[in-house]
Amino acid sequence: MPFLANDVWGRLTGVELSASMLAQAHARAEMLHRVVDLRLGDAQHLNFPDASFDTVVATLSLCSIPDDRAAVAEMARVLRPGGRLVLLDHVASSVRPVRAVQRLLDPLLVRFEGDHLLREPEAAVRAAGLVTDELTRFKWGIVLRLTAHKPIPDKPSSPDAAIS
């Protein structure tokens, strides 16, 4: 919250599955004297109408959501045409030896921590119909920053348009 631009406040909505984490977010907002709409909810089933938001941001969360593709599809659904998706997460590494270690650790972390090491959100973004604008990997290819946008549908031609 302290890193968001001032013009965002009062128009910011946050969704969190954990009531205790939501309470921490409320306390943080109060400490910063910021107005924010914080709601208990599930990213896989967002309780918002279609095309509700200009921007959706998800940081270090897709790795722990059971169905990351459903969550990205919901993010795309609530984005307005032309809206922007910003993701930051740890993912399946693009470096083969690192990915091999991730494959060994993934079953244990999924079982005991609910944390998936081998997610590939760029595929979920494409499947949701979003267009990737930027994709950057850091830290041995494990950390991914991705920005994408929801295409603006073509405007229908006017009934007076000439056909040639």
DSSP file with accessible surface (Angstrom, degrees, kcal/mol):
  #  RESIDUE AA STRUCTURE BP1 BP2  ACC     N-H-->O    O-->H-N    N-H-->O    O-->H-N    TCO  KAPPA ALPHA  PHI   PSI    X-CA   Y-CA   Z-CA
    1    1 A M    >         0   0   57      0, 0.0     3,-1.4     0, 0.0    24,-0.0   0.000 360.0 360.0 360.0 -36.4    0.0    0.0    0.0
    2    2 A P  T 3   +     0   0   53      0, 0.0    27,-0.0     0, 0.0     0, 0.0   0.704 360.0  57.1 -68.4 -13.0    2.7    2.6    0.7
    3    3 A F  T 3  S+     0   0  197      2,-0.1     2,-0.2     0, 0.0     0, 0.0   0.504  82.5 105.1 -95.4  -3.5    4.0    2.3   -2.9
    4    4 A L  S <  S-     0   0   68     -3,-1.4     5,-0.1     1,-0.1     0, 0.0  -0.524  78.7-103.4 -81.4 146.0    0.7    3.2   -4.7
    5    5 A A    >>  -     0   0   56     -2,-0.2     3,-1.7     1,-0.1     4,-0.7  -0.267  28.5-116.7 -64.1 150.1    0.2    6.5   -6.3
    6    6 A N  G >4 S+     0   0  119      1,-0.3     3,-0.7     2,-0.2    -1,-0.1   0.818 111.5  62.9 -59.3 -33.2   -1.9    9.0   -4.4
    7    7 A D  G 34 S+     0   0  110      1,-0.2    -1,-0.3     3,-0.1    -2,-0.1   0.628  94.9  63.3 -73.1  -7.3   -4.6    9.2   -7.2
    8    8 A V  G X4 S+     0   0   39     -3,-1.7     3,-2.1     2,-0.1    -1,-0.2   0.835  79.9  99.3 -80.7 -32.7   -5.3    5.4   -6.6
    9    9 A W  T << S+     0   0   31     -3,-0.7    27,-0.2    -4,-0.7    25,-0.0  -0.234  83.4  26.7 -63.8 141.6   -6.6    5.9   -3.1
   10   10 A G  T 3  S+     0   0   52     25,-2.1    -1,-0.3     2,-0.1    26,-0.1   0.192 120.8  60.0  90.1 -15.7  -10.3    6.0   -2.6
   11   11 A R  S <  S+     0   0  160     -3,-2.1     2,-0.4    24,-0.2    -2,-0.2   0.157  78.9 112.4-124.0  15.5  -10.6    3.9   -5.8
   12   12 A L        -     0   0   43     23,-0.5    25,-2.9    -4,-0.1     2,-0.4  -0.783  42.2-172.4 -98.8 131.8   -8.7    0.9   -4.6
   13   13 A T  E     -a   37   0A  43     -2,-0.4     2,-0.4    23,-0.2    25,-0.2  -0.987   3.7-167.9-121.7 132.8  -10.3   -2.5   -4.0
   14   14 A G  E     -a   38   0A  21     23,-2.8    25,-3.1    -2,-0.4     2,-0.4  -0.944   4.5-160.5-121.2 142.6   -8.5   -5.4   -2.4
   15   15 A V  E     +a   39   0A  54     -2,-0.4     2,-0.4    23,-0.2    25,-0.2  -0.983  13.4 173.4-123.3 132.4   -9.6   -9.1   -2.3
   16   16 A E  E     -a   40   0A  70     23,-2.1    25,-2.0    -2,-0.4     6,-0.1  -1.000  26.8-155.5-141.3 136.4   -8.2  -11.6    0.2
   17   17 A L  S    S+     0   0  118     -2,-0.4     2,-0.5    23,-0.2    -1,-0.1   0.822  79.9  74.0 -77.5 -31.5   -9.2  -15.1    1.0
   18   18 A S     >  -     0   0   39      1,-0.2     4,-2.4     2,-0.0     5,-0.2  -0.724  66.6-154.8 -92.4 123.5   -7.8  -15.1    4.5
   19   19 A A  H  > S+     0   0   65     -2,-0.5     4,-2.2     1,-0.2    -1,-0.2   0.879  97.3  52.2 -62.2 -37.2   -9.7  -13.2    7.1
   20   20 A S  H  > S+     0   0   78      2,-0.2     4,-1.8     1,-0.2    -1,-0.2   0.901 110.5  46.7 -69.4 -38.0   -6.6  -12.7    9.2
   21   21 A M  H  > S+     0   0   89      2,-0.2     4,-2.2     1,-0.2    -1,-0.2   0.884 110.6  53.7 -68.7 -35.6   -4.6  -11.3    6.3
   22   22 A L  H  X S+     0   0   20     -4,-2.4     4,-2.5     2,-0.2    -2,-0.2   0.911 106.3  52.4 -64.1 -39.6   -7.6   -9.1    5.5
   23   23 A A  H  X S+     0   0   59     -4,-2.2     4,-2.4     1,-0.2    -1,-0.2   0.902 108.6  50.7 -62.6 -39.6   -7.5   -7.8    9.0
   24   24 A Q  H  X S+     0   0  120     -4,-1.8     4,-2.4     2,-0.2    -1,-0.2   0.898 109.4  50.5 -64.3 -40.0   -3.8   -7.0    8.6
   25   25 A A  H  X S+     0   0   26     -4,-2.2     4,-2.6     2,-0.2    -2,-0.2   0.909 109.5  50.8 -65.2 -40.7   -4.5   -5.1    5.4
   26   26 A H  H  X S+     0   0   77     -4,-2.5     4,-2.4     2,-0.2    -2,-0.2   0.931 111.3  48.2 -59.6 -46.0   -7.3   -3.1    7.1
   27   27 A A  H  X S+     0   0   55     -4,-2.4     4,-2.5     1,-0.2    -2,-0.2   0.908 111.4  50.2 -62.1 -40.9   -4.8   -2.2    9.9
   28   28 A R  H  X S+     0   0  111     -4,-2.4     4,-2.0     2,-0.2    -2,-0.2   0.919 110.0  49.8 -65.0 -43.3   -2.2   -1.2    7.4
   29   29 A A  H  <>S+     0   0    5     -4,-2.6     5,-2.8     1,-0.2     4,-0.4   0.919 112.0  48.3 -61.4 -42.5   -4.6    1.0    5.5
   30   30 A E  H ><5S+     0   0  144     -4,-2.4     3,-1.2     3,-0.2    -2,-0.2   0.916 109.3  52.7 -64.0 -41.9   -5.6    2.7    8.7
   31   31 A M  H 3<5S+     0   0  119     -4,-2.5    -1,-0.2     1,-0.3    -2,-0.2   0.879 113.3  44.1 -61.5 -35.5   -2.0    3.2    9.7
   32   32 A L  T 3<5S-     0   0   48     -4,-2.0    -1,-0.3    -5,-0.2    -2,-0.2   0.444 110.7-123.9 -87.3  -1.4   -1.4    4.9    6.3
   33   33 A H  T < 5 +     0   0  172     -3,-1.2     2,-0.4    -4,-0.4    -3,-0.2   0.919  61.1 148.7  56.7  47.3   -4.6    6.9    6.6
   34   34 A R      < -     0   0   76     -5,-2.8     2,-0.6    -6,-0.1    -1,-0.2  -0.894  48.3-133.1-116.1 143.8   -5.8    5.5    3.3
   35   35 A V        +     0   0  107     -2,-0.4   -25,-2.1    -3,-0.1   -23,-0.5  -0.831  39.6 157.1 -94.3 122.6   -9.3    4.7    2.1
   36   36 A V        -     0   0   24     -2,-0.6     2,-0.9   -27,-0.2   -23,-0.2  -0.995  43.0-129.5-147.9 141.9   -9.5    1.3    0.5
   37   37 A D  E     -a   13   0A  63    -25,-2.9   -23,-2.8    -2,-0.3     2,-0.5  -0.834  32.9-175.2 -93.0 101.3  -12.3   -1.2   -0.1
   38   38 A L  E     -a   14   0A  25     -2,-0.9     2,-0.4   -25,-0.2   -23,-0.2  -0.885   4.1-176.8-104.2 128.8  -11.0   -4.5    1.3
   39   39 A R  E     -a   15   0A  97    -25,-3.1   -23,-2.1    -2,-0.5     2,-0.4  -0.961  30.5-122.4-130.7 143.4  -13.2   -7.5    0.8
   40   40 A L  E     +a   16   0A 107     -2,-0.4     2,-0.3   -25,-0.2   -23,-0.2  -0.661  60.1 126.0 -75.9 128.2  -13.1  -11.2    1.8
   41   41 A G        -     0   0   25    -25,-2.0     2,-0.5    -2,-0.4     5,-0.1  -0.992  58.0-101.1-173.1 175.8  -13.2  -13.2   -1.4
   42   42 A D  B >   -B   45   0B  45      3,-0.5     3,-1.9    -2,-0.3   -26,-0.0  -0.959  17.8-146.4-117.7 124.0  -11.8  -15.8   -3.7
   43   43 A A  T 3  S+     0   0   26     -2,-0.5     3,-0.5     1,-0.3    31,-0.2   0.723 100.8  61.0 -62.3 -21.6   -9.8  -14.8   -6.8
   44   44 A Q  T 3  S+     0   0   30      1,-0.3    -1,-0.3    30,-0.1     2,-0.1   0.660 118.0  27.8 -78.5 -16.2  -11.2  -17.8   -8.6
   45   45 A H  B <  S-B   42   0B 137     -3,-1.9    -3,-0.5    29,-0.0    -1,-0.3  -0.606  82.4-166.3-144.7  75.7  -14.8  -16.4   -8.2
   46   46 A L        -     0   0   24     -3,-0.5     2,-1.3    -2,-0.1    -3,-0.1  -0.472  18.3-139.6 -72.1 134.8  -14.6  -12.6   -8.0
   47   47 A N        +     0   0  147     -2,-0.2    -1,-0.1    -5,-0.0    -4,-0.0  -0.451  67.4 102.1 -93.5  59.5  -17.8  -11.0   -6.8
   48   48 A F  S    S-     0   0   23     -2,-1.3     3,-0.1     0, 0.0     4,-0.1  -0.981  74.9-103.0-137.7 150.2  -17.7   -8.1   -9.2
   49   49 A P    >   -     0   0   94      0, 0.0     3,-0.7     0, 0.0    -2,-0.0  -0.270  53.0 -81.0 -66.6 160.6  -19.6   -7.4  -12.4
   50   50 A D  T 3  S+     0   0  109      1,-0.2    28,-0.3     2,-0.1    27,-0.1  -0.250 113.6  15.3 -55.0 148.2  -17.9   -7.8  -15.8
   51   51 A A  T 3  S+     0   0   37     26,-2.5    -1,-0.2    28,-0.4    28,-0.2   0.861  82.3 138.5  54.2  46.0  -15.6   -4.9  -16.8
   52   52 A S    <   +     0   0   28     26,-0.9     2,-0.4    -3,-0.7    27,-0.2   0.698  53.3  52.9 -91.3 -22.5  -15.5   -3.3  -13.4
   53   53 A F  E     -c   79   0C  44     25,-2.9    27,-2.8     1,-0.1     3,-0.1  -0.916  53.8-154.6-128.2 146.3  -11.8   -2.3  -13.1
   54   54 A D  E    S+     0   0C  84     -2,-0.4    30,-2.5     1,-0.2     2,-0.3   0.794  90.8  19.2 -78.9 -33.4   -9.2   -0.4  -15.1
   55   55 A T  E     -c   84   0C  69     28,-0.2     2,-0.4    94,-0.0    -1,-0.2  -0.999  60.1-164.3-142.0 140.5   -6.3   -2.4  -13.6
   56   56 A V  E     -c   85   0C  23     28,-2.4    30,-2.7    -2,-0.3     2,-0.4  -0.996  11.9-169.3-123.7 130.2   -6.0   -5.7  -11.8
   57   57 A V  E     +c   86   0C  91     -2,-0.4     2,-0.4    28,-0.2    30,-0.2  -0.980   7.8 179.1-121.6 131.6   -2.8   -6.4   -9.8
   58   58 A A  E     -c   87   0C   8     28,-2.5    30,-2.1    -2,-0.4     2,-0.5  -0.974   6.5-174.4-132.6 117.3   -1.8   -9.8   -8.4
   59   59 A T  E     -c   88   0C  82     -2,-0.4    30,-0.2    28,-0.2    28,-0.0  -0.965  67.3 -24.2-118.9 124.1    1.5  -10.1   -6.5
   60   60 A L  S    S+     0   0  103     28,-3.8    29,-0.2    -2,-0.5    -1,-0.2   0.850 110.0 100.5  48.3  46.2    2.8  -13.4   -5.3
   61   61 A S    >>  +     0   0   34     27,-0.4     3,-1.7    -3,-0.1     4,-0.7   0.637  55.2  71.4-127.9 -31.4   -0.6  -15.0   -5.1
   62   62 A L  G >4 S+     0   0    2      1,-0.3     3,-0.6    26,-0.2     6,-0.1   0.819  91.4  65.9 -62.0 -25.7   -1.1  -17.2   -8.2
   63   63 A C  G 34 S+     0   0    7      1,-0.2    53,-3.1    52,-0.1    -1,-0.3   0.746 109.0  37.2 -67.0 -21.3    1.3  -19.7   -6.8
   64   64 A S  G <4 S+     0   0   69     -3,-1.7    -1,-0.2    51,-0.2    -2,-0.2   0.445  90.1 101.0-113.0  -0.2   -1.1  -20.4   -3.9
   65   65 A I  S << S-     0   0   20     -4,-0.7     3,-0.5    -3,-0.6    51,-0.1  -0.738  71.2-136.5 -85.0 126.8   -4.4  -20.2   -5.7
   66   66 A P  S    S+     0   0   93      0, 0.0     2,-0.7     0, 0.0    -1,-0.1   0.900  97.3  29.9 -53.0 -45.8   -5.7  -23.8   -6.4
   67   67 A D     >  +     0   0   78      1,-0.2     4,-1.9     2,-0.1     3,-0.2  -0.789  68.0 175.5-118.0  89.4   -6.8  -23.0   -9.9
   68   68 A D  H  > S+     0   0   21     -2,-0.7     4,-2.6    -3,-0.5     5,-0.2   0.857  79.7  56.6 -64.1 -33.2   -4.6  -20.2  -11.2
   69   69 A R  H  > S+     0   0  124      1,-0.2     4,-2.5     2,-0.2    -1,-0.2   0.906 106.6  49.2 -66.3 -39.4   -6.2  -20.3  -14.7
   70   70 A A  H  > S+     0   0   27      2,-0.2     4,-2.2     1,-0.2    -1,-0.2   0.908 111.1  51.1 -64.3 -39.2   -9.6  -19.7  -13.2
   71   71 A A  H  X S+     0   0    0     -4,-1.9     4,-2.4     2,-0.2    -2,-0.2   0.931 111.3  46.2 -65.3 -43.8   -8.2  -16.8  -11.2
   72   72 A V  H  X S+     0   0    0     -4,-2.6     4,-2.6     2,-0.2     5,-0.2   0.913 111.1  53.1 -66.4 -39.0   -6.6  -15.2  -14.3
   73   73 A A  H  X S+     0   0   46     -4,-2.5     4,-2.3     1,-0.2    -1,-0.2   0.904 109.9  48.6 -61.5 -39.3   -9.9  -15.8  -16.3
   74   74 A E  H  X S+     0   0   33     -4,-2.2     4,-2.2     2,-0.2    -2,-0.2   0.899 109.4  52.2 -66.9 -40.4  -11.7  -13.9  -13.5
   75   75 A M  H  X S+     0   0   10     -4,-2.4     4,-0.8     1,-0.2    -2,-0.2   0.929 111.3  47.2 -60.1 -43.2   -9.2  -11.1  -13.5
   76   76 A A  H >< S+     0   0    6     -4,-2.6     3,-0.6     1,-0.2    -2,-0.2   0.902 109.3  54.9 -64.6 -39.5   -9.7  -10.8  -17.3
   77   77 A R  H 3< S+     0   0   61     -4,-2.3   -26,-2.5     1,-0.2    -1,-0.2   0.908 109.5  45.3 -61.7 -42.0  -13.5  -10.9  -16.8
   78   78 A V  H 3< S+     0   0    2     -4,-2.2   -25,-2.9   -28,-0.3   -26,-0.9   0.601  93.6  99.0 -84.0  -6.6  -13.5   -7.9  -14.4
   79   79 A L  E << S-c   53   0C   0     -4,-0.8   -28,-0.4    -3,-0.6   -25,-0.2  -0.573  75.0-125.9 -77.5 140.0  -11.1   -5.9  -16.5
   80   80 A R  E >   -     0   0C 103    -27,-2.8     3,-3.1    -2,-0.3    70,-0.3  -0.478  44.9 -81.2 -73.1 153.8  -12.6   -3.2  -18.7
   81   81 A P  E 3  S+     0   0C  63      0, 0.0    71,-0.2     0, 0.0    -1,-0.1  -0.356 126.7  23.1 -54.9 132.1  -11.7   -3.4  -22.4
   82   82 A G  E 3  S+     0   0C  40     68,-3.1    70,-0.1     1,-0.3    -2,-0.1   0.313  97.6 140.4  87.9  -8.5   -8.3   -1.7  -22.6
   83   83 A G  E <   -     0   0C   5     -3,-3.1    67,-2.2    68,-0.1     2,-0.4  -0.212  47.7-122.0 -68.1 162.3   -7.7   -2.5  -18.9
   84   84 A R  E     -cD  55 149C 124    -30,-2.5   -28,-2.4    65,-0.2     2,-0.4  -0.871  13.7-158.1-116.2 136.5   -4.3   -3.6  -17.6
   85   85 A L  E     -cD  56 148C   0     63,-2.8    63,-2.3    -2,-0.4     2,-0.5  -0.933   9.4-169.3-108.8 132.0   -3.3   -6.8  -15.8
   86   86 A V  E     -cD  57 147C  31    -30,-2.7   -28,-2.5    -2,-0.4     2,-0.4  -0.990   8.4-179.4-124.1 120.6   -0.1   -6.7  -13.7
   87   87 A L  E     +cD  58 146C   2     59,-3.1    59,-2.6    -2,-0.5     2,-0.4  -0.959  13.3 176.0-121.5 140.8    1.3   -9.9  -12.3
   88   88 A L  E     +cD  59 145C  60    -30,-2.1   -28,-3.8    -2,-0.4   -27,-0.4  -0.973  27.9 133.8-137.6 123.8    4.4  -10.6  -10.2
   89   89 A D  E     - D   0 144C   2     55,-2.1    55,-3.1    -2,-0.4     2,-0.4  -0.987  56.7 -98.7-159.5 164.9    4.9  -14.2   -9.0
   90   90 A H  E     + D   0 143C  38     -2,-0.3    53,-0.2    53,-0.2     2,-0.2  -0.783  53.5 168.4 -91.9 139.4    7.4  -17.0   -8.6
   91   91 A V        -     0   0    0     51,-3.4     2,-0.2    -2,-0.4    29,-0.2  -0.774  43.8 -52.9-138.8 179.9    7.0  -19.5  -11.5
   92   92 A A        -     0   0    2     27,-2.5    26,-0.1    -2,-0.2     7,-0.1  -0.460  69.9-113.3 -61.7 125.1    8.5  -22.4  -13.3
   93   93 A S        -     0   0    0     -2,-0.2    48,-0.2    24,-0.2    49,-0.2  -0.290   8.5-143.1 -65.1 148.2   12.1  -21.3  -14.0
   94   94 A S  S    S+     0   0   65     46,-0.1     2,-0.6    47,-0.1    47,-0.2   0.479  84.2  88.3 -85.0  -3.1   13.3  -20.8  -17.5
   95   95 A V  S  > S-     0   0   56     45,-0.7     4,-2.7     1,-0.1     3,-0.3  -0.868  76.6-143.8-100.1 117.3   16.7  -22.2  -16.4
   96   96 A R  H  > S+     0   0  197     -2,-0.6     4,-2.3     1,-0.2     5,-0.2   0.866  95.1  47.7 -53.5 -49.6   16.6  -26.0  -16.8
   97   97 A P  H  > S+     0   0   94      0, 0.0     4,-1.7     0, 0.0    -1,-0.2   0.908 114.6  47.7 -62.2 -36.1   18.7  -27.0  -13.7
   98   98 A V  H  > S+     0   0   31     -3,-0.3     4,-2.5     1,-0.2    -2,-0.2   0.928 110.8  51.0 -68.0 -42.8   16.6  -24.7  -11.5
   99   99 A R  H  X S+     0   0   52     -4,-2.7     4,-2.5     1,-0.2    -1,-0.2   0.878 105.6  57.1 -63.0 -34.8   13.4  -26.1  -13.0
  100  100 A A  H  X S+     0   0   52     -4,-2.3     4,-1.5    -5,-0.2    -1,-0.2   0.924 108.2  46.4 -61.8 -41.5   14.6  -29.6  -12.2
  101  101 A V  H  X S+     0   0   81     -4,-1.7     4,-2.2     1,-0.2    -2,-0.2   0.918 110.6  53.3 -66.3 -41.3   15.0  -28.7   -8.6
  102  102 A Q  H  X S+     0   0   12     -4,-2.5     4,-2.7     1,-0.2    -2,-0.2   0.898 105.0  54.7 -59.8 -40.4   11.6  -27.1   -8.6
  103  103 A R  H  < S+     0   0  146     -4,-2.5    -1,-0.2     1,-0.2    -2,-0.2   0.860 109.3  48.1 -61.7 -36.3   10.1  -30.3  -10.0
  104  104 A L  H  < S+     0   0  137     -4,-1.5     4,-0.4    -3,-0.2    -1,-0.2   0.892 119.1  38.1 -69.2 -40.8   11.6  -32.2   -7.1
  105  105 A L  H  X S+     0   0   81     -4,-2.2     4,-2.4     1,-0.2     3,-0.4   0.758  97.0  81.2 -82.6 -26.3   10.3  -29.8   -4.5
  106  106 A D  H  X S+     0   0   27     -4,-2.7     4,-3.0     1,-0.2     5,-0.3   0.882  88.2  51.7 -54.7 -48.5    6.9  -29.0   -6.0
  107  107 A P  H  > S+     0   0   80      0, 0.0     4,-2.1     0, 0.0    -1,-0.2   0.902 113.6  45.8 -58.9 -37.3    5.0  -32.0   -4.7
  108  108 A L  H  > S+     0   0  100     -3,-0.4     4,-2.7    -4,-0.4     5,-0.4   0.929 114.8  45.6 -69.2 -45.7    6.1  -31.4   -1.2
  109  109 A L  H  X>S+     0   0   54     -4,-2.4     4,-2.2     2,-0.2     6,-1.6   0.887 113.5  49.7 -67.4 -36.9    5.4  -27.7   -1.2
  110  110 A V  H  X5S+     0   0   45     -4,-3.0     4,-0.9     4,-0.3    -1,-0.2   0.948 115.5  44.0 -64.7 -44.8    2.0  -28.2   -2.8
  111  111 A R  H  <5S+     0   0  202     -4,-2.1    -2,-0.2    -5,-0.3    -1,-0.2   0.915 127.8  25.2 -67.1 -45.0    1.1  -30.8   -0.3
  112  112 A F  H  <5S+     0   0  135     -4,-2.7    -3,-0.2    -5,-0.2    -2,-0.2   0.735 138.1  21.3 -97.4 -23.5    2.3  -29.1    2.9
  113  113 A E  H  <5S-     0   0  144     -4,-2.2    -3,-0.2    -5,-0.4    -2,-0.1   0.491  89.7-125.4-120.6 -11.9    2.2  -25.4    2.0
  114  114 A G     << +     0   0   31     -4,-0.9     2,-0.6    -5,-0.9    -4,-0.3   0.781  65.5 138.7  68.4  25.5   -0.2  -25.1   -0.9
  115  115 A D        -     0   0   41     -6,-1.6     2,-0.5    -9,-0.1    -1,-0.2  -0.912  42.8-153.3-112.9 117.4    2.5  -23.4   -2.9
  116  116 A H        -     0   0   41    -53,-3.1     3,-0.3    -2,-0.6   -26,-0.1  -0.782  11.9-176.7 -92.4 126.3    3.0  -24.3   -6.6
  117  117 A L  S    S+     0   0   18     -2,-0.5   -24,-0.2   -15,-0.2    -1,-0.1   0.611  76.6  57.0 -93.3 -15.3    6.5  -23.8   -7.9
  118  118 A L  S    S+     0   0   50    -26,-0.1    -1,-0.2   -27,-0.1   -27,-0.1   0.119  70.2 136.0-110.8  22.1    5.8  -24.8  -11.5
  119  119 A R        -     0   0   24     -3,-0.3   -27,-2.5   -29,-0.2   -56,-0.1  -0.347  36.5-161.8 -69.4 151.2    3.1  -22.4  -12.5
  120  120 A E    >>  +     0   0   96    -29,-0.2     3,-1.3     1,-0.1     4,-1.0  -0.729  10.8 177.6-133.1  81.6    3.2  -20.6  -15.9
  121  121 A P  H 3> S+     0   0    1      0, 0.0     4,-2.6     0, 0.0     5,-0.2   0.766  72.3  71.5 -63.4 -23.6    0.9  -17.6  -15.8
  122  122 A E  H 3> S+     0   0   25      1,-0.2     4,-2.1     2,-0.2     5,-0.2   0.886  98.7  49.9 -61.5 -33.6    1.7  -16.4  -19.3
  123  123 A A  H <> S+     0   0   18     -3,-1.3     4,-2.6     2,-0.2    -1,-0.2   0.905 110.4  49.4 -68.2 -40.3   -0.2  -19.4  -20.6
  124  124 A A  H  X S+     0   0    3     -4,-1.0     4,-1.6     2,-0.2    -2,-0.2   0.884 109.3  52.9 -65.0 -36.9   -3.2  -18.6  -18.4
  125  125 A V  H  <>S+     0   0    0     -4,-2.6     5,-2.0     2,-0.2    -2,-0.2   0.938 111.5  45.0 -64.4 -46.6   -3.0  -14.9  -19.5
  126  126 A R  H ><5S+     0   0  156     -4,-2.1     3,-1.9     1,-0.2    -2,-0.2   0.925 111.0  53.6 -62.1 -44.1   -3.2  -16.0  -23.2
  127  127 A A  H 3<5S+     0   0   70     -4,-2.6    -1,-0.2     1,-0.3    -2,-0.2   0.812 104.0  57.0 -62.1 -28.1   -6.0  -18.5  -22.5
  128  128 A A  T 3<5S-     0   0   30     -4,-1.6    -1,-0.3    -5,-0.2    -2,-0.2   0.440 121.0-108.7 -82.7  -0.7   -8.0  -15.7  -20.9
  129  129 A G  T < 5S+     0   0   45     -3,-1.9     2,-0.2     1,-0.3    -3,-0.2   0.623  72.6 138.6  85.4  13.0   -7.8  -13.6  -24.1
  130  130 A L      < -     0   0    8     -5,-2.0     2,-0.5    20,-0.1    -1,-0.3  -0.600  50.5-128.8 -90.1 155.6   -5.4  -11.0  -22.8
  131  131 A V  E     -E  149   0C  65     18,-2.8    18,-2.2    -2,-0.2     2,-0.3  -0.909  20.7-129.4-107.0 121.9   -2.5   -9.6  -24.8
  132  132 A T  E     +E  148   0C  49     -2,-0.5    16,-0.3    16,-0.2     3,-0.1  -0.536  27.5 175.2 -73.0 129.2    0.9   -9.7  -23.1
  133  133 A D  E     +     0   0C  89     14,-3.1     2,-0.3     1,-0.4    15,-0.2   0.758  69.3   9.7 -99.5 -38.3    2.7   -6.3  -23.2
  134  134 A E  E     -E  147   0C  72     13,-1.9    13,-2.4     2,-0.0     2,-0.4  -0.994  55.5-179.9-146.9 138.6    5.8   -7.1  -21.1
  135  135 A L  E     +E  146   0C  71     -2,-0.3     2,-0.4    11,-0.2    11,-0.2  -0.947  12.8 171.7-141.0 116.7    7.2  -10.3  -19.7
  136  136 A T  E     -E  145   0C  41      9,-2.8     9,-2.9    -2,-0.4     2,-0.4  -0.987  15.2-156.1-129.1 137.7   10.4  -10.2  -17.6
  137  137 A R  E     +E  144   0C  67     -2,-0.4     2,-0.3     7,-0.2     7,-0.2  -0.912  14.8 176.1-114.3 144.1   12.1  -12.9  -15.6
  138  138 A F  E  >> +E  143   0C  83      5,-2.7     5,-2.1    -2,-0.4     4,-0.7  -0.842  51.4  37.3-131.7 172.8   14.5  -12.4  -12.6
  139  139 A K  T >45S-     0   0  157     -2,-0.3     3,-1.7     1,-0.2    -1,-0.2   0.952 135.7 -35.2  49.6  67.5   16.3  -14.6  -10.1
  140  140 A W  T 345S-     0   0  192      1,-0.3   -45,-0.7     2,-0.1    -1,-0.2   0.808 113.0 -62.9  59.6  28.8   17.3  -17.6  -12.3
  141  141 A G  T 345S+     0   0    7    -48,-0.2    -1,-0.3   -47,-0.2    -2,-0.2   0.556 115.8 111.5  77.3   8.2   14.0  -17.3  -14.2
  142  142 A I  T <<5 +     0   0   41     -3,-1.7   -51,-3.4    -4,-0.7     2,-0.5   0.841  63.4  62.8 -84.4 -34.1   12.0  -18.0  -11.1
  143  143 A V  E   < -DE  90 138C  37     -5,-2.1    -5,-2.7   -53,-0.2     2,-0.4  -0.813  68.7-167.4 -99.5 128.7   10.4  -14.5  -10.6
  144  144 A L  E     -DE  89 137C   0    -55,-3.1   -55,-2.1    -2,-0.5     2,-0.5  -0.947  12.2-169.0-119.2 132.7    8.1  -13.3  -13.4
  145  145 A R  E     +DE  88 136C  94     -9,-2.9    -9,-2.8    -2,-0.4     2,-0.4  -0.994  19.0 175.4-116.7 125.1    6.7   -9.8  -14.0
  146  146 A L  E     -DE  87 135C   0    -59,-2.6   -59,-3.1    -2,-0.5     2,-0.4  -0.995  16.1-172.0-134.0 134.3    4.0   -9.7  -16.6
  147  147 A T  E     +DE  86 134C   8    -13,-2.4   -14,-3.1    -2,-0.4   -13,-1.9  -0.976  16.9 163.3-121.6 142.7    1.8   -6.9  -17.8
  148  148 A A  E     -DE  85 132C   0    -63,-2.3   -63,-2.8    -2,-0.4     2,-0.3  -0.927  21.3-141.9-146.4 167.5   -1.0   -7.5  -20.3
  149  149 A H  E     -DE  84 131C  59    -18,-2.2   -18,-2.8    -2,-0.3   -65,-0.2  -0.959  20.2-116.7-136.1 157.4   -4.1   -5.7  -21.5
  150  150 A K        -     0   0   51    -67,-2.2   -68,-3.1   -70,-0.3   -20,-0.1  -0.817  42.5-116.7 -90.0 122.5   -7.7   -6.7  -22.4
  151  151 A P        -     0   0   57      0, 0.0   -68,-0.1     0, 0.0    -1,-0.0  -0.230  19.4-122.1 -59.8 148.9   -8.2   -5.9  -26.1
  152  152 A I        -     0   0  117    -71,-0.2     3,-0.1   -70,-0.1   -72,-0.0  -0.830  33.4-118.7 -89.4 122.4  -10.8   -3.4  -27.0
  153  153 A P        -     0   0   91      0, 0.0    -1,-0.0     0, 0.0     2,-0.0  -0.283  35.2 -94.7 -61.4 149.0  -13.4   -5.0  -29.3
  154  154 A D        -     0   0  156      1,-0.1     3,-0.0    -3,-0.0     0, 0.0  -0.366  43.0-111.1 -61.4 140.5  -13.7   -3.6  -32.8
  155  155 A K        -     0   0  194     -3,-0.1    -1,-0.1     1,-0.1     3,-0.1  -0.545  34.9-110.7 -71.8 137.5  -16.5   -1.0  -33.0
  156  156 A P        -     0   0  121      0, 0.0    -1,-0.1     0, 0.0     2,-0.1  -0.409  38.3-104.3 -66.6 145.9  -19.4   -2.2  -35.1
  157  157 A S        -     0   0  103      1,-0.1    -3,-0.0    -2,-0.1     0, 0.0  -0.408  39.6-103.8 -69.8 149.4  -19.7   -0.4  -38.4
  158  158 A S    >   -     0   0   68      1,-0.1     3,-1.9    -2,-0.1    -1,-0.1  -0.368  24.7-117.5 -71.6 152.8  -22.5    2.2  -38.6
  159  159 A P  T 3  S+     0   0  129      0, 0.0    -1,-0.1     0, 0.0    -2,-0.1   0.742 115.0  57.8 -63.9 -19.0  -25.6    1.2  -40.5
  160  160 A D  T 3  S+     0   0  150      2,-0.1     2,-0.1     0, 0.0    -2,-0.0   0.470  78.5 121.3 -89.0  -1.3  -24.8    4.1  -42.9
  161  161 A A    <   -     0   0   48     -3,-1.9     2,-0.2     1,-0.1    -4,-0.0  -0.354  65.6-121.2 -66.6 139.2  -21.4    2.7  -43.8
  162  162 A A        -     0   0  102     -2,-0.1     2,-0.5     1,-0.0    -1,-0.1  -0.564  18.2-146.8 -80.1 142.0  -21.0    2.0  -47.5
  163  163 A I              0   0  167     -2,-0.2    -1,-0.0     0, 0.0     0, 0.0  -0.949 360.0 360.0-109.3 127.2  -20.1   -1.5  -48.6
  164  164 A S              0   0  166     -2,-0.5     0, 0.0     0, 0.0     0, 0.0  -0.783 360.0 360.0-119.5 360.0  -17.9   -1.8  -51.6
